[in-house]
Protein backbone atom coordinates (compact mmCIF):
# COMPACT_ATOMS: atom_id res chain seq x y z
CA UNK A 1 0.00 0.00 0.00
CA UNK A 2 1.44 3.36 -1.03
CA UNK A 3 1.54 6.37 1.26
CA UNK A 4 -1.14 8.93 0.54
CA UNK A 5 -0.89 12.66 0.01
CA UNK A 6 -2.62 13.18 3.36
CA UNK A 7 0.09 11.16 5.14
CA UNK A 8 2.80 13.16 3.39
CA UNK A 9 1.02 16.33 4.54
CA UNK A 10 0.95 15.05 8.15
CA UNK A 11 4.71 14.47 8.00
CA UNK A 12 5.31 17.96 6.55
CA UNK A 13 3.19 19.63 9.24
CA UNK A 14 4.97 17.74 12.04
CA UNK A 15 8.40 18.73 10.72
CA UNK A 16 7.42 22.38 10.15
CA UNK A 17 5.88 22.67 13.63
CA UNK A 18 8.87 21.01 15.30
CA UNK A 19 11.34 23.29 13.52
CA UNK A 20 9.33 26.38 14.47
CA UNK A 21 9.19 25.33 18.14
CA UNK A 22 12.91 24.60 18.16
CA UNK A 23 13.78 27.96 16.58
CA UNK A 24 11.56 29.83 19.07
CA UNK A 25 13.15 27.99 21.97
CA UNK A 26 16.65 29.07 20.89
CA UNK A 27 15.90 32.55 19.54
CA UNK A 28 17.99 34.33 22.20
CA UNK A 29 21.31 32.97 20.81
CA UNK A 30 22.61 31.65 24.11
CA UNK A 31 25.22 28.92 24.28
CA UNK A 32 23.45 25.54 24.42
CA UNK A 33 24.11 23.83 27.74
CA UNK A 34 24.59 20.09 28.07
CA UNK A 35 21.32 19.87 30.04
CA UNK A 36 19.40 21.75 27.34
CA UNK A 37 20.99 19.66 24.58
CA UNK A 38 20.15 16.45 26.42
CA UNK A 39 16.52 17.50 26.84
CA UNK A 40 16.10 18.42 23.18
CA UNK A 41 17.92 15.28 22.01
CA UNK A 42 15.47 13.18 24.02
CA UNK A 43 12.55 15.19 22.60
CA UNK A 44 13.69 14.66 19.00
CA UNK A 45 14.22 10.94 19.57
CA UNK A 46 10.74 10.68 21.13
CA UNK A 47 9.29 12.43 18.07
CA UNK A 48 11.10 10.06 15.71
CA UNK A 49 9.96 7.00 17.65
CA UNK A 50 6.43 8.37 17.87
CA UNK A 51 6.37 8.66 14.09
CA UNK A 52 7.45 5.01 13.89
CA UNK A 53 4.40 4.13 16.00
CA UNK A 54 2.16 6.15 13.68
CA UNK A 55 3.61 4.36 10.64
CA UNK A 56 2.99 1.03 12.37
CA UNK A 57 -0.64 1.89 13.07
CA UNK A 58 -1.23 2.97 9.47
CA UNK A 59 0.83 0.40 7.55
CA UNK A 60 1.76 -2.44 9.87
CA UNK A 61 4.73 -3.67 11.88
CA UNK A 62 7.03 -4.36 8.91
CA UNK A 63 6.90 -0.76 7.67
CA UNK A 64 7.45 0.50 11.20
CA UNK A 65 10.54 -1.71 11.56
CA UNK A 66 11.86 -0.60 8.17
CA UNK A 67 11.47 3.02 9.22
CA UNK A 68 13.16 2.35 12.57
CA UNK A 69 16.09 0.57 10.94
CA UNK A 70 16.58 3.46 8.53
CA UNK A 71 16.29 5.92 11.42
CA UNK A 72 18.84 4.14 13.60
CA UNK A 73 21.19 3.66 10.65
CA UNK A 74 21.04 7.35 9.67
CA UNK A 75 21.46 8.39 13.31
CA UNK A 76 24.55 6.22 13.75
CA UNK A 77 26.13 7.34 10.49
CA UNK A 78 25.53 10.95 11.53
CA UNK A 79 28.10 10.60 14.31
CA UNK A 80 31.02 11.19 11.95
CA UNK A 81 29.27 14.22 10.48
CA UNK A 82 29.00 15.74 13.95
CA UNK A 83 32.75 15.52 14.40
CA UNK A 84 33.13 17.33 11.06
CA UNK A 85 30.78 20.08 12.33
CA UNK A 86 32.95 20.38 15.42
CA UNK A 87 36.03 20.90 13.24
CA UNK A 88 34.22 23.42 11.01
CA UNK A 89 33.12 25.55 13.96
CA UNK A 90 36.64 25.49 15.37
CA UNK A 91 38.11 26.49 12.03
CA UNK A 92 35.78 29.48 11.63
CA UNK A 93 36.05 30.36 15.35
CA UNK A 94 32.25 30.40 15.67
CA UNK A 95 31.18 31.30 19.20
CA UNK A 96 29.08 28.76 21.10
CA UNK A 97 25.97 30.95 21.12
CA UNK A 98 25.84 31.12 17.31
CA UNK A 99 26.44 27.45 16.55
CA UNK A 100 22.80 26.43 16.98
CA UNK A 101 21.72 29.05 14.41
CA UNK A 102 24.16 27.68 11.81
CA UNK A 103 23.04 24.11 12.45
CA UNK A 104 19.36 25.10 12.35
CA UNK A 105 19.60 26.62 8.87
CA UNK A 106 21.94 23.83 7.83
CA UNK A 107 19.17 21.35 8.65
CA UNK A 108 16.69 23.36 6.56
CA UNK A 109 18.99 23.03 3.58
CA UNK A 110 19.51 19.33 4.29
CA UNK A 111 15.73 18.72 4.20
CA UNK A 112 15.62 19.92 0.58
CA UNK A 113 18.86 18.27 -0.48
CA UNK A 114 17.93 14.89 1.05
CA UNK A 115 14.69 14.92 -0.96
CA UNK A 116 16.73 15.30 -4.14
CA UNK A 117 19.14 12.53 -3.10
CA UNK A 118 16.35 10.11 -2.16
CA UNK A 119 14.45 10.80 -5.40
CA UNK A 120 17.60 10.26 -7.47
CA UNK A 121 18.56 7.09 -5.59
CA UNK A 122 15.12 5.48 -5.80
CA UNK A 123 14.84 6.40 -9.50
CA UNK A 124 18.26 4.87 -10.17
CA UNK A 125 17.16 1.70 -8.41
CA UNK A 126 13.91 1.55 -10.39
CA UNK A 127 15.73 1.97 -13.70
CA UNK A 128 18.60 -0.45 -13.18
CA UNK A 129 17.23 -2.90 -10.60
CA UNK A 130 19.81 -5.43 -9.28
CA UNK A 131 22.64 -3.60 -11.04
CA UNK A 132 21.86 -0.44 -9.07
CA UNK A 133 21.60 -2.46 -5.85
CA UNK A 134 25.02 -3.98 -6.57
CA UNK A 135 26.49 -0.54 -7.22
CA UNK A 136 25.01 0.81 -3.98
CA UNK A 137 26.27 -2.21 -2.04
CA UNK A 138 29.81 -1.83 -3.37
CA UNK A 139 29.71 1.90 -2.63
CA UNK A 140 28.62 1.30 0.97
CA UNK A 141 31.39 -1.28 1.44
CA UNK A 142 33.87 1.21 -0.02
CA UNK A 143 32.60 3.78 2.50
CA UNK A 144 33.22 1.29 5.30
CA UNK A 145 36.76 0.69 4.01
CA UNK A 146 37.39 4.44 3.73
CA UNK A 147 36.16 4.97 7.30
CA UNK A 148 38.40 2.11 8.49
CA UNK A 149 41.39 3.78 6.84
CA UNK A 150 40.53 7.11 8.46
CA UNK A 151 40.23 5.46 11.88
CA UNK A 152 43.85 4.28 11.64
CA UNK A 153 45.25 7.74 10.95
CA UNK A 154 46.44 10.06 13.74
CA UNK A 155 43.65 12.37 14.89
CA UNK A 156 44.20 16.04 14.13
CA UNK A 157 43.16 18.51 16.80
CA UNK A 158 41.83 20.97 14.24
CA UNK A 159 41.19 21.05 10.51
CA UNK A 160 41.26 24.38 8.68
CA UNK A 161 38.10 24.69 6.58
CA UNK A 162 38.53 28.38 5.82
CA UNK A 163 40.25 27.47 2.54
CA UNK A 164 37.67 24.85 1.58
CA UNK A 165 36.65 24.90 -2.10
CA UNK A 166 33.08 25.87 -1.15
CA UNK A 167 34.39 28.91 0.71
CA UNK A 168 36.59 29.90 -2.23
CA UNK A 169 33.58 29.59 -4.55
CA UNK A 170 31.45 31.87 -2.38
CA UNK A 171 34.27 34.42 -2.13
CA UNK A 172 34.56 34.43 -5.91
CA UNK A 173 30.90 35.34 -6.46
CA UNK A 174 29.90 37.23 -3.30
CA UNK A 175 31.54 40.01 -1.31
CA UNK A 176 32.59 38.73 2.12
CA UNK A 177 33.09 40.89 5.20
CA UNK A 178 36.29 40.48 7.17
CA UNK A 179 34.58 40.18 10.55
CA UNK A 180 31.54 38.55 12.12
CA UNK A 181 28.41 40.59 12.72
CA UNK A 182 26.86 38.72 15.64
CA UNK A 183 24.48 35.98 14.47
CA UNK A 184 23.88 37.62 11.07
CA UNK A 185 24.62 35.90 7.78
CA UNK A 186 24.49 39.24 5.90
CA UNK A 187 25.75 42.68 6.85
CA UNK A 188 26.34 46.10 5.33
CA UNK A 189 29.70 47.81 5.18
CA UNK A 190 29.90 51.29 3.66
CA UNK A 191 26.41 50.77 2.28
CA UNK A 192 27.38 47.54 0.52
CA UNK A 193 25.56 44.27 1.26
CA UNK A 194 28.04 41.52 2.13
CA UNK A 195 27.97 37.97 3.49
CA UNK A 196 29.64 37.33 6.84
CA UNK A 197 32.11 34.58 7.78
CA UNK A 198 29.18 32.93 9.58
CA UNK A 199 27.52 32.50 6.18
CA UNK A 200 30.71 30.87 4.85
CA UNK A 201 30.54 28.49 7.81
CA UNK A 202 26.92 27.66 6.92
CA UNK A 203 27.91 26.93 3.30
CA UNK A 204 30.68 24.59 4.49
CA UNK A 205 28.24 22.77 6.80
CA UNK A 206 25.80 22.32 3.89
CA UNK A 207 28.55 20.94 1.63
CA UNK A 208 29.64 18.55 4.38
CA UNK A 209 26.07 17.26 4.65
CA UNK A 210 25.86 16.76 0.88
CA UNK A 211 29.06 14.70 0.92
CA UNK A 212 27.72 12.73 3.90
CA UNK A 213 24.46 12.01 2.03
CA UNK A 214 26.43 10.18 -0.66
CA UNK A 215 27.21 7.53 1.97
CA UNK A 216 24.06 7.53 4.08
CA UNK A 217 21.25 7.59 1.50
CA UNK A 218 22.44 4.45 -0.37
CA UNK A 219 22.79 2.70 2.99
CA UNK A 220 19.18 3.47 3.94
CA UNK A 221 17.98 2.42 0.47
CA UNK A 222 19.45 -0.99 1.34
CA UNK A 223 16.95 -1.20 4.19
CA UNK A 224 13.84 -0.22 2.24
CA UNK A 225 13.02 0.90 -1.30
CA UNK A 226 9.93 2.86 -0.19
CA UNK A 227 10.66 6.56 -0.79
CA UNK A 228 8.42 7.76 2.05
CA UNK A 229 10.19 5.58 4.63
CA UNK A 230 13.65 6.46 3.29
CA UNK A 231 12.99 10.19 3.39
CA UNK A 232 11.11 10.36 6.70
CA UNK A 233 13.68 8.20 8.52
CA UNK A 234 16.43 10.46 7.13
CA UNK A 235 14.69 13.67 8.14
CA UNK A 236 13.68 12.62 11.65
CA UNK A 237 17.23 11.37 12.25
CA UNK A 238 18.91 14.60 11.12
CA UNK A 239 16.35 16.86 12.85
CA UNK A 240 17.94 16.00 16.18
CA UNK A 241 21.50 16.45 14.95
CA UNK A 242 21.81 19.97 16.36
CA UNK A 243 21.03 18.94 19.93
CA UNK A 244 22.98 15.71 19.56
CA UNK A 245 25.98 17.74 18.37
CA UNK A 246 26.19 19.59 21.69
CA UNK A 247 25.85 16.33 23.63
CA UNK A 248 28.48 14.65 21.47
CA UNK A 249 30.86 17.60 21.73
CA UNK A 250 30.92 16.97 25.48
CA UNK A 251 31.20 13.18 25.19
CA UNK A 252 33.32 12.94 22.04
CA UNK A 253 36.35 11.43 23.75
CA UNK A 254 34.32 8.82 25.62
CA UNK A 255 32.96 6.91 22.61
CA UNK A 256 36.38 5.83 21.38
CA UNK A 257 35.21 2.54 19.81
CA UNK A 258 31.99 3.78 18.20
CA UNK A 259 33.72 4.25 14.85
CA UNK A 260 34.47 0.50 14.76
CA UNK A 261 30.78 -0.23 15.32
CA UNK A 262 29.80 2.14 12.49
CA UNK A 263 32.28 0.42 10.16
CA UNK A 264 30.68 -2.92 11.04
CA UNK A 265 27.19 -1.50 10.42
CA UNK A 266 28.23 -0.26 6.97
CA UNK A 267 29.80 -3.64 6.21
CA UNK A 268 26.58 -5.43 7.18
CA UNK A 269 24.43 -3.07 5.07
CA UNK A 270 26.73 -3.39 2.04
CA UNK A 271 26.69 -7.20 2.21
CA UNK A 272 22.91 -7.12 2.67
CA UNK A 273 22.56 -5.21 -0.60
CA UNK A 274 24.88 -7.54 -2.50
CA UNK A 275 23.09 -10.65 -1.21
CA UNK A 276 19.74 -9.18 -2.22
CA UNK A 277 21.05 -8.25 -5.67
CA UNK A 278 22.70 -11.64 -6.30
CA UNK A 279 20.19 -14.04 -4.73
CA UNK A 280 17.01 -12.01 -4.26
CA UNK A 281 17.07 -12.78 -0.53
CA UNK A 282 15.62 -10.07 1.71
CA UNK A 283 16.83 -10.03 5.31
CA UNK A 284 13.72 -9.51 7.50
CA UNK A 285 13.29 -5.97 8.90
CA UNK A 286 13.44 -7.15 12.52
CA UNK A 287 16.73 -8.96 11.88
CA UNK A 288 18.26 -5.89 10.21
CA UNK A 289 17.19 -3.63 13.07
CA UNK A 290 18.48 -6.09 15.67
CA UNK A 291 21.89 -6.40 14.00
CA UNK A 292 22.32 -2.62 13.67
CA UNK A 293 21.30 -1.99 17.29
CA UNK A 294 23.53 -4.83 18.56
CA UNK A 295 26.58 -3.50 16.71
CA UNK A 296 26.04 0.05 17.99
CA UNK A 297 25.45 -1.18 21.53
CA UNK A 298 28.69 -3.15 21.32
CA UNK A 299 30.53 0.00 20.22
CA UNK A 300 29.15 2.04 23.12
CA UNK A 301 29.73 -0.75 25.65
CA UNK A 302 33.26 -1.32 24.38
CA UNK A 303 33.99 2.40 24.77
CA UNK A 304 32.82 2.33 28.40
CA UNK A 305 34.52 -0.95 29.33
CA UNK A 306 37.77 -0.37 27.40
CA UNK A 307 38.35 3.39 27.37
CA UNK A 308 41.32 4.70 25.40
CA UNK A 309 44.55 5.29 27.22
CA UNK A 310 45.86 8.83 27.23
CA UNK A 311 48.51 7.91 24.69
CA UNK A 312 46.02 6.19 22.42
CA UNK A 313 43.77 9.24 21.91
CA UNK A 314 46.10 10.63 19.30
CA UNK A 315 45.93 7.46 17.19
C-alpha positions in Angstrom: 0.0 0.0 0.0 1.4 3.4 -1.0 1.5 6.4 1.3 -1.1 8.9 0.5 -0.9 12.7 0.0 -2.6 13.2 3.4 0.1 11.2 5.1 2.8 13.2 3.4 1.0 16.3 4.5 0.9 15.1 8.1 4.7 14.5 8.0 5.3 18.0 6.5 3.2 19.6 9.2 5.0 17.7 12.0 8.4 18.7 10.7 7.4 22.4 10.2 5.9 22.7 13.6 8.9 21.0 15.3 11.3 23.3 13.5 9.3 26.4 14.5 9.2 25.3 18.1 12.9 24.6 18.2 13.8 28.0 16.6 11.6 29.8 19.1 13.1 28.0 22.0 16.6 29.1 20.9 15.9 32.6 19.5 18.0 34.3 22.2 21.3 33.0 20.8 22.6 31.7 24.1 25.2 28.9 24.3 23.5 25.5 24.4 24.1 23.8 27.7 24.6 20.1 28.1 21.3 19.9 30.0 19.4 21.8 27.3 21.0 19.7 24.6 20.1 16.5 26.4 16.5 17.5 26.8 16.1 18.4 23.2 17.9 15.3 22.0 15.5 13.2 24.0 12.6 15.2 22.6 13.7 14.7 19.0 14.2 10.9 19.6 10.7 10.7 21.1 9.3 12.4 18.1 11.1 10.1 15.7 10.0 7.0 17.6 6.4 8.4 17.9 6.4 8.7 14.1 7.4 5.0 13.9 4.4 4.1 16.0 2.2 6.2 13.7 3.6 4.4 10.6 3.0 1.0 12.4 -0.6 1.9 13.1 -1.2 3.0 9.5 0.8 0.4 7.6 1.8 -2.4 9.9 4.7 -3.7 11.9 7.0 -4.4 8.9 6.9 -0.8 7.7 7.5 0.5 11.2 10.5 -1.7 11.6 11.9 -0.6 8.2 11.5 3.0 9.2 13.2 2.4 12.6 16.1 0.6 10.9 16.6 3.5 8.5 16.3 5.9 11.4 18.8 4.1 13.6 21.2 3.7 10.7 21.0 7.3 9.7 21.5 8.4 13.3 24.5 6.2 13.7 26.1 7.3 10.5 25.5 10.9 11.5 28.1 10.6 14.3 31.0 11.2 11.9 29.3 14.2 10.5 29.0 15.7 14.0 32.7 15.5 14.4 33.1 17.3 11.1 30.8 20.1 12.3 33.0 20.4 15.4 36.0 20.9 13.2 34.2 23.4 11.0 33.1 25.6 14.0 36.6 25.5 15.4 38.1 26.5 12.0 35.8 29.5 11.6 36.0 30.4 15.4 32.3 30.4 15.7 31.2 31.3 19.2 29.1 28.8 21.1 26.0 31.0 21.1 25.8 31.1 17.3 26.4 27.4 16.5 22.8 26.4 17.0 21.7 29.0 14.4 24.2 27.7 11.8 23.0 24.1 12.5 19.4 25.1 12.3 19.6 26.6 8.9 21.9 23.8 7.8 19.2 21.4 8.6 16.7 23.4 6.6 19.0 23.0 3.6 19.5 19.3 4.3 15.7 18.7 4.2 15.6 19.9 0.6 18.9 18.3 -0.5 17.9 14.9 1.0 14.7 14.9 -1.0 16.7 15.3 -4.1 19.1 12.5 -3.1 16.4 10.1 -2.2 14.5 10.8 -5.4 17.6 10.3 -7.5 18.6 7.1 -5.6 15.1 5.5 -5.8 14.8 6.4 -9.5 18.3 4.9 -10.2 17.2 1.7 -8.4 13.9 1.6 -10.4 15.7 2.0 -13.7 18.6 -0.5 -13.2 17.2 -2.9 -10.6 19.8 -5.4 -9.3 22.6 -3.6 -11.0 21.9 -0.4 -9.1 21.6 -2.5 -5.9 25.0 -4.0 -6.6 26.5 -0.5 -7.2 25.0 0.8 -4.0 26.3 -2.2 -2.0 29.8 -1.8 -3.4 29.7 1.9 -2.6 28.6 1.3 1.0 31.4 -1.3 1.4 33.9 1.2 0.0 32.6 3.8 2.5 33.2 1.3 5.3 36.8 0.7 4.0 37.4 4.4 3.7 36.2 5.0 7.3 38.4 2.1 8.5 41.4 3.8 6.8 40.5 7.1 8.5 40.2 5.5 11.9 43.8 4.3 11.6 45.3 7.7 11.0 46.4 10.1 13.7 43.7 12.4 14.9 44.2 16.0 14.1 43.2 18.5 16.8 41.8 21.0 14.2 41.2 21.0 10.5 41.3 24.4 8.7 38.1 24.7 6.6 38.5 28.4 5.8 40.3 27.5 2.5 37.7 24.9 1.6 36.7 24.9 -2.1 33.1 25.9 -1.2 34.4 28.9 0.7 36.6 29.9 -2.2 33.6 29.6 -4.6 31.4 31.9 -2.4 34.3 34.4 -2.1 34.6 34.4 -5.9 30.9 35.3 -6.5 29.9 37.2 -3.3 31.5 40.0 -1.3 32.6 38.7 2.1 33.1 40.9 5.2 36.3 40.5 7.2 34.6 40.2 10.6 31.5 38.6 12.1 28.4 40.6 12.7 26.9 38.7 15.6 24.5 36.0 14.5 23.9 37.6 11.1 24.6 35.9 7.8 24.5 39.2 5.9 25.8 42.7 6.8 26.3 46.1 5.3 29.7 47.8 5.2 29.9 51.3 3.7 26.4 50.8 2.3 27.4 47.5 0.5 25.6 44.3 1.3 28.0 41.5 2.1 28.0 38.0 3.5 29.6 37.3 6.8 32.1 34.6 7.8 29.2 32.9 9.6 27.5 32.5 6.2 30.7 30.9 4.9 30.5 28.5 7.8 26.9 27.7 6.9 27.9 26.9 3.3 30.7 24.6 4.5 28.2 22.8 6.8 25.8 22.3 3.9 28.5 20.9 1.6 29.6 18.5 4.4 26.1 17.3 4.6 25.9 16.8 0.9 29.1 14.7 0.9 27.7 12.7 3.9 24.5 12.0 2.0 26.4 10.2 -0.7 27.2 7.5 2.0 24.1 7.5 4.1 21.3 7.6 1.5 22.4 4.5 -0.4 22.8 2.7 3.0 19.2 3.5 3.9 18.0 2.4 0.5 19.5 -1.0 1.3 17.0 -1.2 4.2 13.8 -0.2 2.2 13.0 0.9 -1.3 9.9 2.9 -0.2 10.7 6.6 -0.8 8.4 7.8 2.1 10.2 5.6 4.6 13.6 6.5 3.3 13.0 10.2 3.4 11.1 10.4 6.7 13.7 8.2 8.5 16.4 10.5 7.1 14.7 13.7 8.1 13.7 12.6 11.7 17.2 11.4 12.2 18.9 14.6 11.1 16.4 16.9 12.9 17.9 16.0 16.2 21.5 16.5 15.0 21.8 20.0 16.4 21.0 18.9 19.9 23.0 15.7 19.6 26.0 17.7 18.4 26.2 19.6 21.7 25.9 16.3 23.6 28.5 14.7 21.5 30.9 17.6 21.7 30.9 17.0 25.5 31.2 13.2 25.2 33.3 12.9 22.0 36.4 11.4 23.7 34.3 8.8 25.6 33.0 6.9 22.6 36.4 5.8 21.4 35.2 2.5 19.8 32.0 3.8 18.2 33.7 4.2 14.9 34.5 0.5 14.8 30.8 -0.2 15.3 29.8 2.1 12.5 32.3 0.4 10.2 30.7 -2.9 11.0 27.2 -1.5 10.4 28.2 -0.3 7.0 29.8 -3.6 6.2 26.6 -5.4 7.2 24.4 -3.1 5.1 26.7 -3.4 2.0 26.7 -7.2 2.2 22.9 -7.1 2.7 22.6 -5.2 -0.6 24.9 -7.5 -2.5 23.1 -10.6 -1.2 19.7 -9.2 -2.2 21.1 -8.3 -5.7 22.7 -11.6 -6.3 20.2 -14.0 -4.7 17.0 -12.0 -4.3 17.1 -12.8 -0.5 15.6 -10.1 1.7 16.8 -10.0 5.3 13.7 -9.5 7.5 13.3 -6.0 8.9 13.4 -7.2 12.5 16.7 -9.0 11.9 18.3 -5.9 10.2 17.2 -3.6 13.1 18.5 -6.1 15.7 21.9 -6.4 14.0 22.3 -2.6 13.7 21.3 -2.0 17.3 23.5 -4.8 18.6 26.6 -3.5 16.7 26.0 0.0 18.0 25.4 -1.2 21.5 28.7 -3.1 21.3 30.5 0.0 20.2 29.2 2.0 23.1 29.7 -0.8 25.7 33.3 -1.3 24.4 34.0 2.4 24.8 32.8 2.3 28.4 34.5 -0.9 29.3 37.8 -0.4 27.4 38.4 3.4 27.4 41.3 4.7 25.4 44.5 5.3 27.2 45.9 8.8 27.2 48.5 7.9 24.7 46.0 6.2 22.4 43.8 9.2 21.9 46.1 10.6 19.3 45.9 7.5 17.2 
